[in-house]
Amino acid sequence: MPVEISFDRKDKKHQEFLEPILILKCLDNDELKTFIGLLKQFRYDAGEVVYIAGNPRDTLYFVVEGKLSFNKGDHTIRFFNPDECFGEYSLINESPHTSTVRCLMPTVLLQAKVSDLQDQTNFPANAYGKLCKQFALILTTRLRHEEEMYREIDVLLIQDGGCSPGYNSVTAFLTEYLEKAGRRVFAAAEGFKSLIAGELNDFRRLVYSGSQYKDVEGFHGLVFTPPLREARGADFRTERFPQFKELENQKKAAETLLKRKVRAIVGIGGNGTLAGMQSLGALLPSEVQLFFVPVTIDSDIYGTECIGEQTAVEVGAEKISGYMADARTHHRCYIIEMMGREGGYHALHSCLGSGAHLAVLPDSHYDMKRIAHAIEKRTSTVIVVAEGYMVKERKAEKYKGSAADYFYDELKAAGLNTNQHIVCEAFSRDIRGARPNNRDITLAHRMAKRVAFLVQTGQNRMMPAVLSGQEYAIQFDDIRTQNTVPSDLAVLSNRLGI
């Protein structure tokens, strides 16, 4: 039970404490003194409830010491800290409370009964009218709770980088496991870009529990995450944001994170997202936990499988298999550009999985005359070219076509003469939006659970990793990007006999 504490109502420190509080700024000096005369002070123990849903709405509360949580159902909407007020709805709404306020530590509250404020023998009627008008001016129920929900962000997820299967899956699983651990999960609406402005519309509140979602349904930015487990795409990212490489933008992002009192951040993406997280880590205090989850078709993070790579290869191989069948039927030569900006992992494995005739990778150096001669002997051919093939040369030449077009031009320059109809197919971006397969969903599941464990055990600056079936974690400083592919696999992809 709360214990009443006597205090000197004439002590000026109480007036100095209350004057800055927004709801009371409408009162003049004499009215504020009268208001103070009606206050009582109580001490609460940690864990003690101030009021619960269903209790009468009849009191204004002012936090002198301690910290309290404001909950709807099992969902924590916000916290109350010293110098803050709650219970103002009692001024205009006599219906019972629909929420619960609980002390998180020993707490001291000043309390004013609304019935005393309404009694004209205790408090002037015009002063009470001022309080009601002030309350109506500064808040409505939904707007107030929306602002409060995002005032202190517990765990923030940041999706960034190029789209890949599995972004949404790992986001759903992270929300599930962190929520079950008692954490509140949020997302940046458009990756690192949202951290620059840091306004209310730049964030989303993620909820996994159906009962919690019903408690706060209709609030700004609320997202029910279970449907994301198998969803395509990345719902909380925008186009690549290269401006985040600029130190000034990184500093703005760090300021936003500190202002919102973010406790833990999980970056989701590829090597560019990792670089962004490492840059933020250099600007944030060690108390802010940082984690990274690898989601990338390029499979360019060393020491782990990457979410999205298996789906992309499966879809890529199926896509190329279709070209193989068409090439055989119509005696065509398809030159297909596939993903693979640096190492060519996706292009290589899609080629191997489909049985295509040659994989041309970013670091490939073939004898073009020999390839041209090999094609001339065939009735059908399918060649897979990684998007990063000859990228420096193409930029230097201001070449406008695709990597596949460039490779075809090289073949023509080498004297290619074939009866096959040559067709160049540009970059297959649709693979980015493929539905994640079971293996990538399972990998997302495992990595999300590992991140939740790392968060709850106080770990920091780490990446979950899964390799050869084993789970572990790698420190940020030890993470390496890998943009090479095994040479024996590259040789295996050469079925032209050159």
Helices and strands as residue ranges (DSSP letters): E 3-5, H 12-18, G 22-24, H 29-37, E 40-44, E 49-51, E 59-65, E 68-72, E 75-80, E 85-86, G 88-91, E 100-103, E 107-113, H 114-118, H 125-138, H 141-149, E 155-159, H 167-180, E 185-188, H 192-197, G 200-202, E 203-207, H 210-216, E 222-224, G 226-230, G 242-245, H 247-259, E 264-269, H 271-283, E 289-294, H 309-330, E 332-338, H 345-354, E 358-360, H 368-376, E 381-386, H 391-396, H 403-413, E 421-425, G 429-433, H 438-456, E 462-467, E 470-475, G 476-478, H 487-492
